Amino acid sequence: MSASWSLVSLLFFACCALLAVLAVGSPESSNLDLPVVSFDEGYAHLFGEDNLVLHGDGKSVHLSLDERTGSGFVSQDLYLHGFFSASIKLPADYTAGVVVAFYMSNGDIFEKTHDEIDFEFLGNIRGKDWRVQTNVYGNGSVGIGREERYNLWFDPSDDFHQYSILWTNALIVFYVDNVPIREVKRTKAMGGDFPSKPMTLYATIWDASNWATNGGKYRVNYKYAPYIVQFSDLVLHGCAVDPIEHSSACDAVLPSGSIPYAITHEQKVHMENFRKRHMTYSYCYDRARYKVPPPECVLNAKEAEHLRSSDPVTFGQGKRRFVKRRHRRASATSM
Ligand SMILES: *[C@@H]1O[C@H](CO)[C@@H](O)[C@H](O)[C@H]1NC(C)=O
């Protein structure tokens, strides 16, 4: 083999190796490589007649909202802890009043003491992007809202992006495309407010005209219907349990290492960068609502400064007009 030939092949291999690295991504942003389930393996139709449609090999599904009804699906199993994820593409253009939710709840079993972990996507008028809201309830703690809201660094109606919930005994992490955007560490003082009972996964689209966009100023306009949200890459990597006799068996189903039990230092840096740029609301900094922030709040000077500069009335020393905050979860029957 001539010297020039070996140089060419060396370059060739170097190039392939580089491409392989690019395809896999950097280790900290890579997927956990958890199994993806088909719709029929993990989920079932919840409501909305024929507004749920399976695609391709049944690994993708879409939900739609039209003048007749919204729609939704629900996991077949209840889970105690795990990693739950979906790639979601939201409807484009005018989506004011439309809400898409991807969440865990046990409200149908524990009416007064339910737990909940939410991703909610709030539609917007044309030209303005969707906003994302996260929330956590434990043991029926609906009197304490723990909402946060963010905008994203991409248009979530352009393409699929991955939204994930990690829930362990000690921590809840919300991720967007594997970037953690919120971490809730369980503290003793939170008591029962940290979700602790098995929950099912839900995905829904519904008409929230009366609160979703500027407190109800912009309503759903059915001229643009149907509003279609697409889901794929469904991951339900949790400990499936019987709601009554849950517990110890989960250590075998979720052995240490199969899901993260903490976020890495590198991820934490990404999270902090995200929050100081994209967070638009956090209950922890809302002094009009909580004179003393709830016990799990870890205040961060950069987050505080960002919120104050974008909304001095809510997060600064400014006088506040009283704005009634509403949070309502439409139940399957009210849609
Ligand atoms: C959950 O709520 C119920 C009823 O409000 C209360 O009796 C119970 O002590 C709470 N459990 C925890 C763990 O806080």
The ligand as an SDF file (V2000), in Angstrom:
LIG
                    3D

 14 14  0  0  0  0  0  0  0  0999 V2000
  -52.6780   13.1580   52.9850 C   0  0  0  0  0  0  0  0  0  0  0  0
  -53.8900   13.8640   53.1380 O   0  0  0  0  0  0  0  0  0  0  0  0
  -54.7450   13.3090   54.0980 C   0  0  0  0  0  0  0  0  0  0  0  0
  -56.0880   14.0080   54.0290 C   0  0  0  0  0  0  0  0  0  0  0  0
  -55.9690   15.3480   53.6810 O   0  0  0  0  0  0  0  0  0  0  0  0
  -54.0850   13.4070   55.4630 C   0  0  0  0  0  0  0  0  0  0  0  0
  -54.9190   12.8620   56.4610 O   0  0  0  0  0  0  0  0  0  0  0  0
  -52.7500   12.6450   55.4150 C   0  0  0  0  0  0  0  0  0  0  0  0
  -52.0660   12.7970   56.6300 O   0  0  0  0  0  0  0  0  0  0  0  0
  -51.8930   13.1470   54.2810 C   0  0  0  0  0  0  0  0  0  0  0  0
  -50.7400   12.2800   54.1340 N   0  0  0  0  0  0  0  0  0  0  0  0
  -49.4970   12.7490   54.1330 C   0  0  0  0  0  0  0  0  0  0  0  0
  -48.4340   11.7440   53.9510 C   0  0  0  0  0  0  0  0  0  0  0  0
  -49.2420   13.9350   54.2580 O   0  0  0  0  0  0  0  0  0  0  0  0
  1  2  1  0
  1 10  1  0
  2  3  1  0
  3  4  1  0
  3  6  1  0
  4  5  1  0
  6  7  1  0
  6  8  1  0
  8  9  1  0
  8 10  1  0
 10 11  1  0
 11 12  1  0
 12 13  1  0
 12 14  2  0
M  END
$$$$
